[in-house]
Amino acid sequence: MADITNFNIGQGETFKILVEIVNESRLSPSSSVNIPQDLTNVSFEGAIRESYSSEDIATSFTFTKIPPYASGSVYINLTKEQTLELDQRKYVYDVLMTSGSSARRILEGSLHIRPAATR
């Protein structure tokens, strides 16, 4: 199940968050441990749209996996040029992680673009 996270971003701001992807491993019925996801053969894609039913993509995220890839850490990014091109409104987004033939939504939610006075 994807984490639901909502973001507020100012127009013209650089957006960069660090996400750590883990898998839960059960040690017993009452205890578990989180194990980082190895990102070596994993790819990511993420889109921002006006609504889930919109055909057009407003923009797409870029991703930077952090070595060592076994740490499960990835940066999700938008450039200042990308956020400047987005209208001042609320959007929806999601991020998919793909490995081989399986895909998993790891993050989703809303993204609100705030106006900027300084340009």
C-alpha positions as CSV (number, residue, x, y, z in Angstrom):
1,M,0.0,0.0,0.0
2,A,1.3,3.4,-0.9
3,D,2.0,6.1,1.7
4,I,-0.3,9.1,1.2
5,T,1.5,12.3,1.5
6,N,0.4,15.8,0.5
7,F,2.8,18.5,-0.5
8,N,2.7,22.3,-0.7
9,I,5.2,23.8,-3.1
10,G,5.8,27.4,-4.1
11,Q,5.9,28.3,-7.8
12,G,9.6,28.5,-8.9
13,E,10.8,26.4,-5.9
14,T,13.0,23.4,-6.3
15,F,11.3,20.3,-4.8
16,K,13.5,17.5,-3.5
17,I,12.5,14.9,-0.9
18,L,14.4,11.8,0.3
19,V,12.3,8.6,0.4
20,E,13.5,5.5,2.1
21,I,11.8,2.3,0.9
22,V,11.6,-0.6,3.2
23,N,9.9,-4.0,3.3
24,E,8.5,-5.4,6.5
25,S,9.7,-8.8,7.4
26,R,7.9,-10.8,10.1
27,L,10.2,-12.3,12.8
28,S,7.2,-13.7,14.7
29,P,3.5,-13.0,15.0
30,S,4.2,-10.1,17.4
31,S,7.4,-8.6,16.0
32,S,8.7,-7.5,12.7
33,V,11.7,-5.6,11.2
34,N,11.9,-3.2,8.3
35,I,14.5,-4.1,5.7
36,P,15.6,-1.6,3.1
37,Q,14.6,-2.3,-0.4
38,D,17.5,-3.0,-2.7
39,L,17.1,-0.5,-5.6
40,T,19.8,-1.9,-7.9
41,N,17.4,-3.2,-10.6
42,V,14.5,-0.9,-9.8
43,S,13.2,2.0,-11.8
44,F,10.8,4.8,-10.8
45,E,8.2,6.9,-12.6
46,G,5.9,9.5,-11.2
47,A,3.3,11.9,-12.8
48,I,1.5,15.0,-11.7
49,R,-2.0,15.6,-13.2
50,E,-4.9,18.0,-12.6
51,S,-7.0,15.0,-11.6
52,Y,-6.7,11.2,-11.7
53,S,-8.9,11.2,-14.8
54,S,-6.9,13.8,-16.7
55,E,-5.4,12.6,-19.9
56,D,-2.6,15.3,-19.9
57,I,0.4,15.1,-17.5
58,A,1.2,18.5,-16.0
59,T,4.8,17.4,-15.3
60,S,6.8,14.3,-14.2
61,F,9.2,13.7,-11.3
62,T,12.8,12.8,-11.8
63,F,14.5,10.3,-9.5
64,T,18.0,9.9,-8.1
65,K,18.9,6.6,-6.4
66,I,21.4,7.0,-3.5
67,P,24.3,4.6,-3.4
68,P,24.7,2.1,-1.9
69,Y,21.5,1.0,-3.6
70,A,20.8,-1.6,-0.9
71,S,20.0,1.4,1.4
72,G,16.6,1.8,-0.2
73,S,17.0,5.6,-0.5
74,V,15.9,7.7,-3.5
75,Y,15.4,11.4,-4.1
76,I,12.2,12.6,-5.8
77,N,12.8,15.8,-7.6
78,L,11.1,18.7,-9.5
79,T,13.2,21.6,-10.8
80,K,12.3,25.2,-10.3
81,E,11.5,25.5,-14.0
82,Q,8.9,22.6,-13.6
83,T,7.2,24.2,-10.6
84,L,7.2,27.6,-12.3
85,E,5.2,26.1,-15.2
86,L,2.6,24.6,-12.9
87,D,-0.6,26.6,-12.4
88,Q,-1.5,27.8,-8.9
89,R,-3.9,25.0,-7.9
90,K,-4.2,21.6,-6.4
91,Y,-2.9,18.5,-8.4
92,V,-2.7,14.8,-7.7
93,Y,0.4,12.6,-8.1
94,D,1.7,9.1,-7.6
95,V,5.0,7.4,-7.8
96,L,5.5,3.8,-9.1
97,M,8.5,1.6,-8.4
98,T,9.1,-1.1,-11.0
99,S,11.3,-4.2,-10.7
100,G,11.1,-6.8,-13.5
101,S,7.4,-7.5,-14.2
102,S,6.1,-6.2,-10.9
103,A,5.1,-2.6,-10.1
104,R,4.2,-1.1,-6.7
105,R,2.8,2.4,-5.9
106,I,5.0,3.7,-3.1
107,L,3.7,7.3,-2.8
108,E,0.6,9.2,-3.7
109,G,-1.4,12.3,-2.7
110,S,-2.1,15.8,-3.6
111,L,0.3,18.6,-4.5
112,H,-0.7,22.2,-4.0
113,I,1.1,24.9,-5.9
114,R,1.3,28.2,-4.1
115,P,1.8,31.5,-5.9
116,A,5.1,33.3,-5.6
117,A,5.6,37.1,-5.2
118,T,9.3,36.9,-6.0
119,R,10.1,35.9,-9.6
